[in-house]
Amino acid sequence: MSAETALVTALAAAGVTALVSTRVYPDARPQEDVLPSVVYQRSDTTFVTTIHGGVSLTRAQMAIGCYAETRSGAEAVADAAHTALLAAGFIPLGRKGDFEDQTSSYIVALLYEHIGT
Protein backbone atom coordinates (compact mmCIF):
# COMPACT_ATOMS: atom_id res chain seq x y z
CA MET A 1 0.00 0.00 0.00
CA SER A 2 1.39 3.41 -0.90
CA ALA A 3 1.96 6.03 1.78
CA GLU A 4 -0.73 8.18 0.16
CA THR A 5 -3.29 5.37 0.27
CA ALA A 6 -2.42 4.57 3.90
CA LEU A 7 -2.74 8.25 4.81
CA VAL A 8 -6.14 8.73 3.12
CA THR A 9 -7.39 5.52 4.71
CA ALA A 10 -6.22 6.70 8.15
CA LEU A 11 -7.81 10.13 7.69
CA ALA A 12 -11.15 8.46 6.94
CA ALA A 13 -11.37 7.85 10.71
CA ALA A 14 -14.54 9.06 12.38
CA GLY A 15 -12.82 11.87 14.32
CA VAL A 16 -11.39 13.43 11.16
CA THR A 17 -14.44 13.03 8.93
CA ALA A 18 -16.65 14.51 11.64
CA LEU A 19 -14.68 17.73 11.18
CA VAL A 20 -13.79 17.82 7.46
CA SER A 21 -16.28 15.41 5.86
CA THR A 22 -14.68 14.32 2.57
CA ARG A 23 -12.54 17.46 2.13
CA VAL A 24 -9.16 15.65 2.06
CA TYR A 25 -7.15 16.70 -1.00
CA PRO A 26 -3.82 15.73 -2.55
CA ASP A 27 -1.34 18.57 -3.19
CA ALA A 28 -3.60 21.67 -3.04
CA ARG A 29 -6.99 22.96 -1.92
CA PRO A 30 -9.57 23.73 -4.60
CA GLN A 31 -10.11 27.49 -5.01
CA GLU A 32 -13.63 27.58 -3.58
CA ASP A 33 -12.90 25.06 -0.85
CA VAL A 34 -15.15 24.97 2.20
CA LEU A 35 -13.27 24.90 5.50
CA PRO A 36 -12.16 22.99 7.47
CA SER A 37 -10.17 20.73 5.16
CA VAL A 38 -6.99 18.70 4.91
CA VAL A 39 -4.31 18.73 2.21
CA TYR A 40 -1.56 16.12 2.01
CA GLN A 41 1.58 15.71 -0.05
CA ARG A 42 4.54 13.35 -0.12
CA SER A 43 7.45 15.67 0.69
CA ASP A 44 10.31 13.16 0.55
CA THR A 45 11.06 9.51 -0.11
CA THR A 46 14.08 7.53 1.05
CA PHE A 47 14.74 4.01 -0.18
CA VAL A 48 16.47 1.53 2.10
CA THR A 49 18.34 -0.92 -0.07
CA THR A 50 19.71 -4.39 0.51
CA ILE A 51 23.34 -5.35 -0.07
CA HIS A 52 22.19 -6.74 -3.44
CA GLY A 53 20.75 -3.40 -4.58
CA GLY A 54 17.07 -4.21 -4.07
CA VAL A 55 14.75 -1.94 -2.13
CA SER A 56 13.75 -3.43 1.23
CA LEU A 57 11.88 -0.46 2.70
CA THR A 58 10.48 2.86 1.60
CA ARG A 59 10.44 5.76 4.07
CA ALA A 60 7.99 8.40 2.89
CA GLN A 61 7.62 11.76 4.60
CA MET A 62 4.07 13.03 4.36
CA ALA A 63 3.20 16.70 4.89
CA ILE A 64 -0.37 17.36 6.03
CA GLY A 65 -1.98 20.79 6.16
CA CYS A 66 -5.03 21.16 8.42
CA TYR A 67 -6.99 24.28 7.37
CA ALA A 68 -9.79 26.12 9.20
CA GLU A 69 -11.24 29.59 9.65
CA THR A 70 -9.95 29.78 13.23
CA ARG A 71 -6.76 28.71 15.00
CA SER A 72 -8.75 26.46 17.36
CA GLY A 73 -10.51 24.86 14.39
CA ALA A 74 -7.22 24.08 12.66
CA GLU A 75 -5.81 22.67 15.91
CA ALA A 76 -8.89 20.44 16.35
CA VAL A 77 -8.47 19.02 12.83
CA ALA A 78 -4.75 18.50 13.46
CA ASP A 79 -5.45 16.73 16.76
CA ALA A 80 -7.95 14.38 15.08
CA ALA A 81 -5.53 13.71 12.20
CA HIS A 82 -2.70 13.07 14.68
CA THR A 83 -4.77 10.49 16.57
CA ALA A 84 -5.79 8.74 13.33
CA LEU A 85 -2.26 8.71 11.89
CA LEU A 86 -0.72 7.36 15.10
CA ALA A 87 -3.29 4.55 15.12
CA ALA A 88 -2.29 3.72 11.52
CA GLY A 89 1.41 3.45 12.41
CA PHE A 90 2.63 6.80 11.06
CA ILE A 91 5.58 8.30 12.92
CA PRO A 92 5.20 11.99 13.92
CA LEU A 93 8.12 14.23 12.95
CA GLY A 94 6.84 17.77 13.44
CA ARG A 95 3.96 20.20 13.92
CA LYS A 96 3.66 23.96 13.50
CA GLY A 97 0.98 26.60 13.11
CA ASP A 98 0.67 29.27 10.44
CA PHE A 99 -1.73 31.76 8.86
CA GLU A 100 -2.35 32.01 5.11
CA ASP A 101 -3.00 35.62 4.10
CA GLN A 102 -4.35 34.83 0.61
CA THR A 103 -7.24 32.75 1.94
CA SER A 104 -7.46 34.17 5.47
CA SER A 105 -7.23 30.67 6.90
CA TYR A 106 -5.30 29.13 9.75
CA ILE A 107 -3.12 26.11 9.10
CA VAL A 108 -1.56 23.51 11.33
CA ALA A 109 1.17 21.75 9.36
CA LEU A 110 2.00 18.19 10.36
CA LEU A 111 4.91 16.06 9.19
CA TYR A 112 4.85 12.26 9.47
CA GLU A 113 6.89 9.34 8.24
CA HIS A 114 5.39 6.20 6.75
CA ILE A 115 7.55 3.10 6.48
CA GLY A 116 6.45 0.53 3.94
CA THR A 117 7.80 -2.28 1.83
Number of C-alpha atoms within 10 A of each C-alpha: 8 12 21 16 10 16 23 15 13 21 23 17 16 12 17 25 17 12 19 20 15 13 17 22 16 13 14 12 18 10 7 7 10 13 20 22 24 30 18 22 18 18 13 11 15 11 15 14 12 10 8 6 8 10 12 12 14 18 16 21 22 23 20 27 29 28 29 25 17 16 16 13 19 26 20 20 25 24 17 19 25 23 16 21 23 13 12 15 15 23 17 16 12 11 15 11 15 14 16 10 8 6 11 11 18 24 28 24 21 21 21 22 23 22 17 14 11
